[in-house]
Amino acid sequence: MPLSTSWPYKNRPNASSWLKRPDTVDLSVSSQPLQVADTLQWATRLLTAAGVDSPRLDAELLLGQVLGCDRARLRAFWADDLSAPTARRYAALVQRRAQREPVA
């Protein structure tokens, strides 16, 4: 279930429309290829809007769990596309974290 927020995001000329606000995307049904970096940005924004204390760290830890790597290796996958099943698993974890479920 996406979170609602009135968080004012600045539009970047190169930003995909689904990245502009965290509550406007459902990664489980997205038809666009999702790059690791963009997906991490989405998760960080969603967790920030949910009031999570360390949104970037939590987003990276969850993404590392889904990709099977540690945070330090995430940059190696930065431009890679996520498969639909991987994106769905990640979105589910991020949504659970946004509802304040602990990461560890």
Residue pairs with C-beta under 8 A, 6 or more apart in sequence:
1 95
2 22
2 23
2 24
2 25
2 26
2 95
3 22
3 23
3 46
3 49
3 50
3 98
4 23
5 21
5 22
5 23
5 49
7 21
7 22
7 45
7 48
7 49
9 20
9 21
9 45
11 20
16 32
16 38
17 24
18 24
18 25
18 30
18 32
18 42
19 25
19 38
19 41
19 42
19 45
21 45
22 42
22 45
22 46
22 48
22 49
23 46
23 49
25 42
26 91
27 34
27 39
27 42
27 87
27 88
27 90
27 91
28 87
28 88
28 91
28 92
30 84
30 87
33 81
33 82
34 81
34 82
34 87
35 78
35 79
35 80
35 81
35 82
36 63
36 67
36 74
36 77
36 78
36 79
36 80
36 81
36 82
37 78
37 79
39 63
39 82
39 87
39 90
40 59
40 60
40 63
40 74
43 55
43 59
43 62
43 63
43 90
43 94
44 55
44 56
44 59
45 55
46 55
46 94
46 95
46 98
47 55
47 58
47 59
47 94
47 97
47 98
48 55
49 98
50 97
50 98
50 99
50 100
52 58
52 97
52 98
52 100
58 97
58 103
59 94
60 71
60 74
61 71
61 103
62 90
62 93
62 94
62 97
62 103
63 74
63 90
64 70
64 71
64 73
64 74
65 93
66 86
66 89
66 90
66 93
67 74
67 77
67 86
69 76
69 77
82 90
97 103
